[in-house]
């Protein structure tokens, strides 16, 4: 298990050499960041637990040790059963 993309690991997923891989959809992350920008430009504040109205970013958390770091739970989990959906 680890962070990768299906185009690099599909043969290992198919044989079982790798059980699962994880990655993030950069388009969704971009939408979440744009929603944060909209909140800030309207004078709002970003807060823990906030819903950014993007799948996986419905309850954001502050990243410890950072001044402005926020995270969601938008990882994509891929295994041999769904890898064809993501293979490019």
N, C-alpha and C positions, 0 to 999 in steps of 0.2 A: 504494500500500500504506500502511496505517496502522491505528491503533486506532479501531474504530467498532463499530456493531451492524448486523445485516442489515436491520432495519426502516428504518434511515436511509439505507442505501446499496444496496439490492437493485437499483434501476433502473440504477445506475452499474456494478454488477457484471455485470448482464445485457448491457449494451452494450459492456463491455470498457473503459469509461472508468477503472474501478478494477480492478486485477488481483485483489487479495486484501485482506481485512481481518482483524484479529486482535482477540480479546477474551478475558477470563477468565470462567469460570463461578464466580459468587460463592458458590454452594452448595458447590462443591468446596473453595474457599478457606476457607469457614466450617468445613467438616469438618476440614480440615488444622489450622486454629487450635484447634479443640476437642481434637484429638489432641495438639497441643502442650501445651495446658492440662492434659490428663490426665497427660502425662509429668511436667510440672512439679509438679503437686499430689501426685504419688507420690514426689517427691524426686529425680526424674531431671534430666538436663541436656539441652539442645538442642545438637546438634553438627552440623557440616558433614558432608554425606553421609548423614544420617539419613533413614530411610524412614518417612514419616508414614502409610503405608497408605492413601493417597488417590491416585488417578490424577493424574499430573503433579507430585506431591509425594513422589516415591520417592527422591530424592537432593537434598535441600535444600542451598542454598548461603547463606553469610553475605553480606549486602549490605555492600559496602565503605563505610566512613565512617559506619556506624551502630552503636549499642551493642546493639540488640536486633532488627535487621532481618534477616529471612530470606526467601528466595525459592525457588519451585519452577519447574517448566517446564510449567505447565498451560494454556498459551495454546491457544485454539481458532482454527484457521485456516479461513477461509471464502472460497470463490471462487464463480464462477457455477455450478459443477457441484454444489455442496452447500448453496447458500444457502437453498433451500427447507426444509431440515432445521431451520434456525435462525430463520426468519422468524416474527415474532410478529404 
